[in-house]
Amino acid sequence: MQEFSLVDVYPVKALDYATAGDASATIKRKLKQLGVDSTILRRIAVASYEVELNLIIHSAGGTLTLKMNPTEIQLISSDVGPGIPDIQKALQEGYSTASEEARNLGFGAGMGLPNMKRNADEFSIQSEMGKGTLIQMRFHLS
């Protein structure tokens, strides 16, 4: 297994709507500077934004980690939070448990997890009630 030449960790605060999108924008800029293909870059930008917003809306805070080697990019979201009671339901387009505050700000349309899964080459999610959620996404570079 190849080691990762780049590992960046971005802390994401719960309910911090003022910084929503900052981590994903930084990830996009960094990968663009590194010359990642624009088609792959677009998919990563969508997935990183969606997972960042999920951390803000649904968790008690967490981290978004970017890892890269010559063959793949990984995005890993890890949070402390309520967990997801029904992952299959949460993966359905339009299903949302977002608060009224999030919805009033234009978030929480229920497309986050479906967009992450659709854009990643590999997608996995594990969640434990009362503990938190781990989402791992891989994007192949070759």
PASEBA-1860 file (N, C-alpha, C; in nm, 3 decimals):
! residues 142
1> MQEFSLVD> 0.084/-0.118/0.000/0.000/0.000/0.000/0.088/0.125/0.000 ~ 0.053/0.220/-0.083/0.130/0.341/-0.099/0.104/0.439/0.015 ~ 0.208/0.504/0.062/0.191/0.605/0.165/0.132/0.732/0.103 ~ 0.071/0.814/0.188/0.013/0.939/0.140/0.115/1.051/0.149 ~ 0.134/1.120/0.038/0.230/1.229/0.033/0.171/1.358/0.089 ~ 0.040/1.364/0.099/-0.029/1.481/0.152/-0.134/1.434/0.251 ~ -0.133/1.491/0.371/-0.237/1.465/0.471/-0.266/1.598/0.538 ~ -0.387/1.649/0.519/-0.431/1.773/0.582/-0.558/1.745/0.661
9> VYPVKALD> -0.567/1.802/0.780/-0.685/1.784/0.864/-0.749/1.921/0.888 ~ -0.878/1.929/0.863/-0.954/2.053/0.879/-1.059/2.034/0.988 ~ -1.046/2.106/1.101/-1.150/2.096/1.203/-1.276/2.170/1.156 ~ -1.392/2.113/1.186/-1.519/2.174/1.147/-1.606/2.184/1.272 ~ -1.653/2.305/1.301/-1.734/2.329/1.421/-1.882/2.311/1.392 ~ -1.951/2.255/1.488/-2.095/2.238/1.478/-2.164/2.374/1.470 ~ -2.264/2.382/1.386/-2.352/2.499/1.372/-2.280/2.628/1.333 ~ -2.159/2.619/1.281/-2.082/2.737/1.241/-2.111/2.767/1.093
17> YATAGDAS> -2.230/2.816/1.068/-2.273/2.842/0.931/-2.190/2.951/0.864 ~ -2.130/3.041/0.942/-2.050/3.150/0.885/-1.927/3.097/0.812 ~ -1.875/2.980/0.853/-1.757/2.925/0.788/-1.791/2.809/0.693 ~ -1.919/2.786/0.671/-1.962/2.675/0.585/-1.899/2.687/0.447 ~ -1.827/2.586/0.406/-1.764/2.582/0.275/-1.617/2.621/0.276 ~ -1.566/2.672/0.389/-1.426/2.716/0.394/-1.329/2.599/0.374 ~ -1.351/2.489/0.446/-1.261/2.374/0.435/-1.264/2.316/0.294 ~ -1.384/2.300/0.239/-1.394/2.241/0.104/-1.334/2.335/-0.002
25> ATIKRKLK> -1.346/2.465/0.017/-1.285/2.560/-0.078/-1.132/2.552/-0.070 ~ -1.079/2.536/0.050/-0.934/2.522/0.068/-0.885/2.393/0.003 ~ -0.961/2.286/0.020/-0.926/2.157/-0.042/-0.924/2.172/-0.195 ~ -1.027/2.234/-0.248/-1.035/2.252/-0.394/-0.917/2.333/-0.446 ~ -0.884/2.443/-0.379/-0.770/2.526/-0.422/-0.640/2.448/-0.420 ~ -0.619/2.375/-0.311/-0.495/2.298/-0.296/-0.482/2.193/-0.407 ~ -0.589/2.119/-0.432/-0.585/2.014/-0.535/-0.571/2.073/-0.675 ~ -0.629/2.189/-0.697/-0.614/2.256/-0.827/-0.467/2.296/-0.847
33> QLGVDSTI> -0.404/2.349/-0.742/-0.262/2.387/-0.750/-0.174/2.265/-0.776 ~ -0.216/2.149/-0.726/-0.141/2.026/-0.747/-0.167/1.963/-0.883 ~ -0.258/2.022/-0.961/-0.282/1.977/-1.097/-0.379/1.861/-1.111 ~ -0.467/1.843/-1.013/-0.567/1.736/-1.023/-0.661/1.767/-1.140 ~ -0.689/1.665/-1.220/-0.778/1.676/-1.336/-0.909/1.745/-1.297 ~ -0.956/1.835/-1.381/-1.074/1.916/-1.349/-1.201/1.834/-1.328 ~ -1.216/1.723/-1.398/-1.333/1.637/-1.380/-1.333/1.573/-1.242 ~ -1.217/1.525/-1.200/-1.204/1.466/-1.066/-1.217/1.575/-0.961
41> LRRIAVAS> -1.157/1.690/-0.987/-1.161/1.802/-0.894/-1.305/1.845/-0.866 ~ -1.389/1.849/-0.968/-1.529/1.888/-0.951/-1.600/1.789/-0.860 ~ -1.576/1.660/-0.880/-1.642/1.557/-0.798/-1.597/1.567/-0.652 ~ -1.468/1.593/-0.631/-1.416/1.608/-0.495/-1.473/1.734/-0.431 ~ -1.484/1.842/-0.507/-1.538/1.966/-0.453/-1.683/1.948/-0.406 ~ -1.763/1.879/-0.485/-1.902/1.853/-0.446/-1.907/1.768/-0.319 ~ -1.832/1.659/-0.319/-1.834/1.566/-0.204/-1.781/1.633/-0.078 ~ -1.673/1.711/-0.089/-1.615/1.774/0.030/-1.709/1.881/0.086
49> YEVELNLI> -1.777/1.955/-0.001/-1.872/2.055/0.045/-1.988/1.989/0.118 ~ -2.041/1.883/0.059/-2.155/1.813/0.120/-2.118/1.756/0.257 ~ -2.002/1.694/0.267/-1.963/1.632/0.394/-1.932/1.740/0.498 ~ -1.872/1.851/0.454/-1.846/1.961/0.547/-1.977/2.016/0.603 ~ -2.076/2.035/0.517/-2.205/2.086/0.563/-2.273/1.987/0.659 ~ -2.259/1.859/0.631/-2.317/1.760/0.723/-2.252/1.769/0.861 ~ -2.121/1.792/0.865/-2.053/1.809/0.994/-2.110/1.930/1.068 ~ -2.132/2.039/0.997/-2.183/2.162/1.058/-2.327/2.144/1.105
57> IHSAGGTL> -2.411/2.085/1.022/-2.554/2.076/1.050/-2.588/1.967/1.151 ~ -2.527/1.851/1.138/-2.575/1.734/1.212/-2.488/1.687/1.328 ~ -2.363/1.733/1.337/-2.274/1.677/1.439/-2.249/1.777/1.551 ~ -2.175/1.732/1.650/-2.128/1.820/1.757/-1.986/1.866/1.725 ~ -1.946/1.855/1.599/-1.814/1.894/1.553/-1.733/1.774/1.510 ~ -1.634/1.799/1.427/-1.552/1.689/1.379/-1.439/1.738/1.292 ~ -1.387/1.647/1.212/-1.277/1.680/1.123/-1.303/1.627/0.983 ~ -1.249/1.698/0.887/-1.247/1.657/0.748/-1.101/1.640/0.711
65> TLKMNPTE> -1.062/1.519/0.673/-0.923/1.489/0.643/-0.907/1.462/0.494 ~ -0.807/1.525/0.435/-0.771/1.506/0.295/-0.640/1.428/0.291 ~ -0.639/1.318/0.217/-0.517/1.240/0.196/-0.499/1.220/0.046 ~ -0.372/1.227/0.003/-0.344/1.211/-0.140/-0.214/1.136/-0.161 ~ -0.215/1.047/-0.258/-0.094/0.984/-0.308/-0.105/0.984/-0.460 ~ -0.009/0.931/-0.533/-0.015/0.938/-0.680/-0.134/0.867/-0.744 ~ -0.199/0.775/-0.673/-0.308/0.700/-0.736/-0.448/0.734/-0.686 ~ -0.457/0.801/-0.569/-0.591/0.830/-0.517/-0.591/0.948/-0.421
73> IQLISSDV> -0.712/1.000/-0.403/-0.739/1.102/-0.302/-0.847/1.046/-0.211 ~ -0.829/1.065/-0.082/-0.929/1.023/0.015/-0.981/1.144/0.090 ~ -1.110/1.144/0.116/-1.174/1.239/0.206/-1.233/1.157/0.320 ~ -1.200/1.194/0.442/-1.249/1.120/0.558/-1.313/1.220/0.653 ~ -1.439/1.199/0.683/-1.512/1.281/0.777/-1.537/1.200/0.903 ~ -1.497/1.256/1.016/-1.516/1.190/1.144/-1.578/1.289/1.240 ~ -1.688/1.250/1.304/-1.752/1.344/1.394/-1.794/1.279/1.525 ~ -1.817/1.366/1.620/-1.882/1.329/1.744/-2.024/1.379/1.727
81> GPGIPDIQ> -2.121/1.293/1.751/-2.257/1.339/1.730/-2.359/1.234/1.762 ~ -2.479/1.261/1.719/-2.590/1.172/1.753/-2.586/1.039/1.679 ~ -2.514/1.034/1.568/-2.516/0.913/1.485/-2.636/0.916/1.391 ~ -2.637/0.822/1.298/-2.744/0.813/1.199/-2.826/0.688/1.230 ~ -2.952/0.704/1.268/-3.031/0.586/1.307/-3.058/0.488/1.193 ~ -3.076/0.539/1.071/-3.110/0.453/0.957/-3.030/0.500/0.836 ~ -2.914/0.440/0.815/-2.824/0.483/0.707/-2.890/0.468/0.571 ~ -2.962/0.359/0.547/-3.027/0.339/0.417/-3.127/0.449/0.388
89> KALQEGYS> -3.202/0.489/0.488/-3.299/0.598/0.471/-3.224/0.730/0.445 ~ -3.115/0.752/0.519/-3.038/0.875/0.504/-2.974/0.887/0.366 ~ -2.950/0.773/0.300/-2.892/0.774/0.166/-2.995/0.803/0.056 ~ -3.122/0.812/0.092/-3.227/0.840/-0.007/-3.232/0.990/-0.036 ~ -3.239/1.024/-0.164/-3.248/1.165/-0.203/-3.372/1.228/-0.141 ~ -3.352/1.346/-0.082/-3.463/1.421/-0.024/-3.487/1.393/0.124 ~ -3.429/1.288/0.179/-3.447/1.259/0.321/-3.354/1.350/0.401 ~ -3.410/1.419/0.500/-3.328/1.512/0.579/-3.377/1.519/0.722
97> TASEEARN> -3.282/1.531/0.812/-3.315/1.555/0.953/-3.259/1.691/0.996 ~ -3.235/1.778/0.900/-3.179/1.910/0.930/-3.277/1.992/1.013 ~ -3.220/2.077/1.097/-3.302/2.163/1.183/-3.373/2.270/1.099 ~ -3.468/2.335/1.162/-3.538/2.444/1.095/-3.441/2.559/1.063 ~ -3.347/2.582/1.155/-3.246/2.686/1.132/-3.166/2.658/1.005 ~ -3.120/2.534/0.990/-3.043/2.496/0.871/-3.127/2.512/0.745 ~ -3.251/2.469/0.751/-3.339/2.480/0.634/-3.366/2.626/0.597 ~ -3.384/2.712/0.699/-3.407/2.854/0.674/-3.287/2.921/0.609
105> LGFGAGMG> -3.168/2.864/0.631/-3.046/2.916/0.569/-3.021/2.856/0.431 ~ -3.109/2.769/0.387/-3.097/2.709/0.254/-3.025/2.576/0.250 ~ -2.999/2.517/0.367/-2.931/2.388/0.376/-3.033/2.280/0.411 ~ -2.988/2.156/0.410/-3.072/2.046/0.457/-3.173/1.994/0.357 ~ -3.139/1.996/0.230/-3.231/1.948/0.126/-3.233/1.796/0.112 ~ -3.147/1.729/0.188/-3.146/1.583/0.181/-3.069/1.527/0.062 ~ -2.971/1.603/0.014/-2.891/1.557/-0.101/-2.746/1.530/-0.063 ~ -2.708/1.557/0.061/-2.569/1.545/0.104/-2.511/1.407/0.084
113> LPNMKRNA> -2.565/1.308/0.155/-2.512/1.172/0.142/-2.527/1.116/0.001 ~ -2.644/1.135/-0.065/-2.654/1.086/-0.204/-2.549/1.150/-0.296 ~ -2.523/1.280/-0.280/-2.421/1.346/-0.364/-2.281/1.295/-0.334 ~ -2.253/1.268/-0.207/-2.121/1.213/-0.172/-2.103/1.077/-0.239 ~ -2.202/0.991/-0.224/-2.194/0.855/-0.279/-2.183/0.858/-0.431 ~ -2.259/0.945/-0.495/-2.260/0.954/-0.641/-2.126/1.004/-0.696 ~ -2.059/1.094/-0.625/-1.936/1.154/-0.675/-1.809/1.076/-0.642 ~ -1.812/0.996/-0.537/-1.693/0.919/-0.497/-1.683/0.790/-0.577
121> DEFSIQSE> -1.560/0.745/-0.603/-1.541/0.614/-0.666/-1.568/0.502/-0.566 ~ -1.537/0.527/-0.442/-1.567/0.433/-0.333/-1.622/0.514/-0.217 ~ -1.724/0.463/-0.153/-1.793/0.535/-0.045/-1.828/0.438/0.066 ~ -1.796/0.475/0.190/-1.840/0.392/0.302/-1.881/0.484/0.417 ~ -1.978/0.437/0.492/-2.028/0.513/0.606/-2.052/0.418/0.721 ~ -2.004/0.458/0.838/-2.030/0.382/0.960/-2.078/0.482/1.064 ~ -2.180/0.444/1.140/-2.235/0.535/1.239/-2.279/0.456/1.360 ~ -2.252/0.515/1.476/-2.294/0.453/1.600/-2.375/0.556/1.679
129> MGKGTLIQ> -2.495/0.517/1.717/-2.584/0.608/1.788/-2.517/0.659/1.916 ~ -2.524/0.790/1.937/-2.467/0.852/2.055/-2.316/0.868/2.052 ~ -2.252/0.822/1.946/-2.105/0.828/1.936/-2.059/0.916/1.820 ~ -2.111/0.889/1.700/-2.070/0.967/1.586/-2.070/0.888/1.457 ~ -2.018/0.951/1.354/-2.022/0.895/1.219/-1.887/0.911/1.151 ~ -1.850/0.809/1.075/-1.727/0.808/0.996/-1.766/0.785/0.850 ~ -1.728/0.878/0.764/-1.754/0.866/0.620/-1.619/0.867/0.550 ~ -1.597/0.767/0.463/-1.473/0.759/0.387/-1.507/0.757/0.238
137> MRFHLS> -1.439/0.844/0.164/-1.459/0.851/0.019/-1.323/0.843/-0.049 ~ -1.317/0.767/-0.157/-1.195/0.755/-0.238/-1.225/0.801/-0.380 ~ -1.127/0.868/-0.437/-1.133/0.916/-0.574/-1.007/0.868/-0.644 ~ -1.023/0.786/-0.748/-0.909/0.730/-0.819/-0.850/0.832/-0.915 ~ -0.718/0.843/-0.914/-0.649/0.937/-1.002/-0.596/0.871/-1.129 ~ -0.593/0.738/-1.130/-0.542/0.671/-1.252/-0.627/0.553/-1.287
END
